[in-house]
Amino acid sequence: MMEEGSLKREFYLLCRIVVFVIIAMFIVKNFLLSPSVVWGESMQPTFADQDKIIVNKVAAIDRFDVIVFQAPDSDNYYVKRVIGIPGDHIEYKNNILYLNGELIDEPYLQKESSPAALGFQTGDFTLEELTGYSIVPDNTYFVLGDNRGNSNDSRFFGLLDEQAIIGEVTFRFYPLSDIGRPR
């Protein structure tokens, strides 16, 4: 039989472990990683409506990363792809991205040869036509959804302030058939 003092020590140890786990979970969720859900079809074919994702809140944001951010035009959170970072010149001609004058392939988009891809066209524009800036200014980003025909993105709400960014999407954990890092 356990002594009463030993039982109290075991209980105290268990309480300390539980408190430590709760504090660790709080720190991870609020400062490092956070689960989220993709709402809508704006990121198809990369993500579908209701996909469950993990957002890395401390990742450095770079071109073509998929990010979660506070929408500048609503109280929602959006999931979009970073197309332009500070200093980039952006232009689309014939639905082809030219970044700093260089043609860029976008393999995450559905190809236009597919009938389903007709809504995925980006359209033709320059950054200056949309925002009044010839290059992406400091502390801002230009973001687009992968489903270009069905995405509320920088073409409509303008440049994204870096302060609105929650983090980079680093992992999809549902559906299980698509588990892993995003494309």
N, C-alpha and C positions, 0 to 999 in steps of 0.2 A: 504494500500500500504506500502511496506517496504521502509525504509529510505535508502539512498545511503550508509551511513556508516554501517548499518546493513547488507546490501547486500555484501559489501566488506568483512566484518567479516565472513559471511557464506562462501564466496568463499575462503578466506584464510584458514578457518577450513577444508573445503573440500580438498584443496591442501595439507594440512598437513596430512590428513588421507591417501590420495593417496600415498604420499611419504613414509609414515610409512609402508603401505601395500607392496609397492615395495621393500623397504629395508628388511622387514620381509621375504618376499618370497625369496630374494637373499640369506639371511642368512640360511634359511631352506634348500634351494636347494644345496647350496655350502658346507654347513658344517654339516647338520643333516640328511636330507632325500633327496633321488633323485629317480625319475622314471627311469626305464630302460626297455629294451626289450630283451627277450631270442632269440638268433639266433641259428638255427640248432637243431639237435636232440640229442645232447650229454647228456641232462639231462632227457630224457624220462625214465620212465613214470612220474617222478615228475613234469617236465615242458615240454611243447611242443614248437615248433618253433612259434615265434611271441607272446608268452605270455607276458603280461605287468606286471612288478613287481615294488615294492618299495624297495630301498636299504637304510638300516640304516647305516649311515657313522660313528656313534659313538658307535656301539655295540661292546662288547668284543667278540672276535672270539673264538669258542670252537669246540671240536670234533663234527662232523656230521652236523655242520651248513652249509647252502648253502651260498656261497659268490660270489661276483662279484670282478674281479681283472683285472689289466692290464696284458695281455698275455705276457709272457717272450719271446715268439718266433714270435710275430707279433705286429701290431699296434691296434689289436682288444681288446675288453674286453671279458672275459670268465665268464661263470657261472658254478661253480663246487661245489662239496661237500668236506668239510674238513674231511679227514680220520685220519691224524696224526698231532698232535701238538708237539711243542718242548719237547723232552724227550721220545717220543713214539718209541717203536720197532714195526715194521709192517712186517707181513708175510701173504701171501695168499697161502693156500694149498687146492687143489681141489676146487678152486673158493670160499673158505671160509676164511674170515678175522680172523686173530689172532693178536690181539692188546696187546702188552706187555705180550704175552704168553697165553692170554685168548681168547677163541672163542667168536666172536661177531656176532650177528644176524644183517642183513642189510635189514630191512623190506621195505625200499624204492626201492629195486631192484625187477624186475619181477622175479617170481619164475621159475626155470629151467624146471619145469614140463610143462610149457606153450611152444608150438612151437614157439611163437613170442619171447621168451626169449633166444633163442639160441645165438643171437648176444650180449646178456647182460653179457656174462661170462667175468670174470676179468682176468683169467689166474693165473698161479702160479709164485711167485717171492718173494724175500725178499727185504726190503729196501736197504740193503747193495749191493745186486746184481744190483739194478737200479741206486743207487746214490753214492755208496762207503762209506756211513755212516751206522753204526749199529743202531743208533737212530736218530730221527729228530733233527737236530741242533737248537740251540737258534735262534730266529727271523726268522724261516722258518716253512713252513707247507707242508704237503703232501696232494694233492687234486686229486679226481677222479670224472669223470662224472658218473651219474647213469646209462647211457647207455654205459656200459663198452666196448662193441664191436664197438662203434662209437664215441669215445671221445679222443680228444687230451688233455692229462692231465699229471700229474706228472710221469706217466710211460714213457712218451716220452720227456718232457721238464725238468724233474727233480723237485727239491724242489722249492717251491714258497717263495720268499722273502716277509716278512710281509709288507714292504713298497709298494708293488704292490697292496695290498688289498684296494678296494674302500669301501666295507662294506658288511654287512650280508643282504641277502634277507629276508625281514620280512613279506611281503604281496604281494599277486597276486591280481591285480584289473581287469584283462581281460585274458581270457574270463569270462563273468559274471557267467557262470555255474560253474566255478572253483574258484570263488573269495574267498579269505581268506589266512590264514597262510600256508606256504608250509609244506609238510610232512617231 
